[in-house]
Amino acid sequence: MRLKNAFRNSFFSILSQIVLIIVGFFSQRVMNLRMGEELVGMNGVFSNVIAILSVSELGISTAVVYHLYKALAEKDEGEIAALMNLYRKAYYIFAVAITALGIAVLPVVHYFLKENSFTLGYIRIVFFLWLARTVLSYLLSYRRSILIADQKEYIVSIVTLTANVLNYLSVIIILELIQNYILVLLINIFVEAVLNIWISCYVNRTYPFLKKMYKKPLPKQTISKIAGDIKNIFVMRFAAKILLSTDNLIISGFINVATVGLYSNYCLITNSVVNVLVALSNAIQPSVGNMFIEGDNEKNYRVLRQLTFLFFLLAVFAAVSLFSLITPFVTDLWLGEKYRLDMFIIMWLVMNCFIQILGMPLSIMMGVTGLFQKERNLSAIAAVANLVVSLTLVKFFGVSGVLAGTFVSYVIQLLFRIRVFFYKYLKMDCKKYTMDLTQYCVLSVLEITGIYFITANIYQQNILSFFGVAFLCVLLPNLFNSLIYLKSWRFKSILSLIKNIK
């Protein structure tokens, strides 16, 4: 059943991301060509500002979902209802907190946008609509968590896909016809509200006991445990927001908002790749969390190595494809030559993408084992390292310096998680796992470099040549890794998993 749920969740999550990537590229193209890179840059900056404000959510979603795993496995309706009641009340409070923070930032939000041509009133209206969209999601979407914890994330994926496709279509149609971005944001708010209401109704029908136990309280002992988890997750979430949401702000503040627009185009591609893999990891996580209840550390270690090998295969394939194809795609097929970024920026973007994907299995493990206090310390260290390195290097190396800071923070996260998970949870030595990762990184550098030199010499700046290079990017890394690991138990386990899914 775990395999069936994991596969179903993974299938719909990945399908959702692939469709969104395709529609998203058309949407981003229209925004660039009809409204200009400044609007794209403002969009990127505001999404980062809102993400930082949303840290007031405190991470209760992570804590509640963690406790829901056990309650759902034991079919304890009373505890499930009590957890969801706590979740609902907390999210209403967070909606008020984010509104207050957003209104406080509103008078000074234009200072985040260096060298822009927008009027002050327009900037504030756009930011206010971004804020309203976020607040409304807190009021309506908290019920999604029970579906995710109950291994039914595919339902959330379908609804999210529907909302995002409608939102992207509104961008394409309205900006093509009348170039009114404010109307686009109003339609986005309406679409997301309707679909979040539908999810609430679906959850009420699927879990009728939630309505019957609408006011059921949690025991004080459980509240105390969740409060302790939230304290740790708050620091973790805040640090993670600083890590993920400051690149655009630093680029906008130290360079200009138009550069954020150019950078955002490339980020759309790399983030689309990462989001597909995040969707896969999120779909797998509830099944892993359900398995970890058994407490078999040998089995848990074996699953970690299997997952890491799978994500290595995906990471090197993604990195090879991005390094060889991202610039030809942007300049020759999608936007045009004036949207080109420097090769060093591409290198850092690909390295960040690779290290993020390779670290996802450990991130899954940390999320299902409740090591929130350790993750808190890690997140704080990584965020500080990112800010220090980025702010130091941006003056000398521009965007490349900012991305170097992000890379340093990802490496710190990966090394810290290895140590914590192995020594604090598994109580095992991590040498073999560290050797796995070292081997994967060395192989990846060789494959990325070698395949880039092959493809760069045959690419002819036309669509047929592009697809020829794309074919090589699919074939070569997978062929090399299949030959290298053909007799490995990890490779055989992946083949066995595919057979089981079939």
C-alpha positions, 0 to 999 in steps of 0.5 A: 500500500505504501508503494501504491500511495507513493507512486500515485502521489509521485505520478500526479505531483510530477505530472502537475509540475511538468504541465506547470513548467510548460504553461509557465514558460508561455506565461513568463514569455508574455510577461517579458515581451509585453510588460518588460523585465522590470515587471518580472523582476518586481514579481520576483522581489515581491514573492521573496518579500512575502515569503519572508513575511510568511515566516510567522506561520512558525512551522506549525504545519510541519509539526502538525503533519509530523504528529498526524502520521501516527494518529492516522496510522492508528485511526485515532479520530479524536486526536486527528480532529484535535490536531486539525482544530489546533491547526485551524486556529493557528492559521487564522492567527497567522493570517492576521499576523501576516496582514499586519506585517504586510501593511507595515512593510507597504509604505517602504516596499519600493525601497526593495526595487532599485532603478525601476520606472514604476509609479509609487502607487502602482508598486503598492497596489501590486504588493497589496494584491500579493499580500491579499493572495497569501493571507487568503490562502492561510484562511482557506488551505489549512485542510490540505495537511490531512490529505498530505499526511494521509498519503493522498497528496495526489488530490492536492496536486490535481487542485493545485495544478488546476489553480495554477493553469488557470492563473497562468492562462489569465496572465497569457490572455490578459497581458496579450490583450490589454497588458493589465497586471493588476487584473491578472492578480485579482483573477488569481486571487479569485481562482485560488479562493474557489479551489481552496473552498472546494478542498475544504468541502472535500475534506469535510466529506472524506473525514466527517468526524472533523465536523463532529469534533469541531471543538475537540481540544488536544491534551496539554501534554501533546500541545506542550510537545507541539509547542516545543517542536514549533519553537525549533521549527520557527528558527528553521523556517525563518532561516530557510526563508532567509536562505531561499528568499534573499538572492533576488533582494540582494541583486535588486538592492546592489545591482538593479531590478532589471537584472532580477528580471533576467535572473528570474528567467533562468531561475524559472527553468532551474526552479522548475526542475527542482520543483519536479523533484521536490514534488517527488520527494514530498510524495514519497515523504508520507510513505517514508514517515509511515515506514519509520514508525516501525523503528527498523534502523537497518531498513531505514538506512538501506532506504536512504541509500536507495533514495540517494542513488535514485536522486543522484541519477536524477540530479546528474541528468538535470545538471547535464541538461541544464548546463548544455541547454539552458542558454540555447533555450533562453536565447534561441527558442524562448526569449532572445539574445538580449536575455542571455546571462554570463556563463559563470552565473549558469555554472553556479545556478547548475551547481545549486540545482544539483546540490539541492536535488542530491540533498533531498533524501536526507531532507526527507529523513530529517522531516519524518524523524522529528529532529526539529531542534537539530534542523533549527541549528542547521538552518540558522548556520546555513542562513548566516553563511549565505548572507555573509558570503553573498553580501561579501561577494556581490560587490566583486562578482555580482550575481555569481557572488550571490549564488556562490553564497547560496551554494556554500549554505547548501553544502553546509546543510548537506554535511550537517544533516549527514552527521545529525541523522547518522549519529543522533538517529540511526546511531551508525557510522556515516563513512559509507554514505559519505563515500557514496556522495563523494563518488556521485559528485566526482562522477557528476562533475566529469559527466557534466564537463564532458557532455558539455564539450561534446554538445557545445561543439555540435550545437548549430543554433536551430531547433533541430540541433537543440533537440539533437543536443537534448537527446544526447543529454538524456542518453549519455549520463544515463548510459554512463551511470547504467554501465558504472552501476550495472552490478550495484545492489542500488541499481538493481533495487531501482529496477526492482522498484520499477517492476513492482510499480508496473 
